Amino acid sequence: MERHPYRPGLSGVIASETEISQIQDVLTYRGYPVEELAREALFIEVAYLLLHGELPSHEQLADFQTLLVETGQLPAPVVAVIHAIPPHIEMMEVIRTGVSLLAHFDPQMEYGVFMSEFANAQYLLAMLPQLISYRYHLVNGSIPVKPNFDHSYAGSFWYMLKGDEPTQLEEEAFNAALITYADYGLAPSTFAARVVASTGSPLYSAVCSAIGSIDGLLHRSSGAGVLDALHEAMHSGNTEDWVCQEITKGKRVLGFESSQHKPRDPRSAVLKEYCSQLANALGQTEMEAAADTIEEIMGKIQKVSPRVEWHASRLLHYLGFEPELFTPIFTVSRLVGWVAHIIEQTENNHLYQPSSRYVGMDQRKYKPLPLRS
């Protein structure tokens, strides 16, 4: 057996120990099943849990929410930069630039040193939805919506994006989506954040690295592709025939695992339940029926289970969000997971410095330039 076996992509390598989340038959945050949190808790409670290790008391939650409200609105220089960025630039690139810029206006920074990662997280939790909302309305020719802190965090984020009041079901579903997205073990973006944090780099640098990772095509949600596949199946006239033909052609149906050996995503049950409720409330049962048919056939024939975006893309579609907002919404939610991992990394730090195996040319003798043909 090799002394140092090669693991492409570090697959199967345990790179860190964590108390934040565990993925088995269920997904838990600090020991609490996410399915239970998504149905019973507010996102801001879960954010506090991930950051501080325990669910907040009534007083702690009130203080946490007050800090978010008192953070205020986007700094004028940040707004000016958002206006200066050309309209064709994708939202995730704007978010990456915006978060880096917000670091310079965080009131917790004193003499160039960030005093509290928890305070940095609160500042970003308050600012990131505003940044996304402002840019979204700007490029779409609509008037930016000011924050309305009379709502829950999910309701306030909804209001900033859409400018109207969510129904109780819409707010509950959006809140559940934010909770289920908040952390998922050592995902690539989370690992990127921990690697940068391990060097002693500031929190904002680590968060920007995570944003860069999540913007990658192999990591970001394929929500738009999932919706395209569903619409194609619905318009085919026979969803069952459509998915069987896709399988026969060897095509991959987006939104499903690529391997039979990967277990079912434990977040699926919660999101599927809300998809069903929203579809019935909105009269969009045709899409939900098509999704159920595809999921059943993929399970029987391909033996694969749906990824989280299979349900999340439909949920956000039913809520009226454009696909261009899917990954930005995910980013706001996952922010708390990133920061929790950054804090955990810095409290018990070990510099990530894996080895590599050289597979290039053997040692060669240098030839002077005149002798090289």
PyMOL commands that set and color helices and strands:
alter all, ss='L'
color gray80, all
select helices_A, chain A and resi 8-10+34-40+43-52+58-70+76-84+91-105+117-139+153-162+168-181+188-198+203-214+223-235+239-248+268-282+285-302+308-318+323-347+369-371
alter helices_A, ss='H'
color red, helices_A
select strands_A, chain A and resi 21-23+27-29+32-33+109-110+113-114
alter strands_A, ss='S'
color yellow, strands_A
deselect
rebuild
show_as cartoon
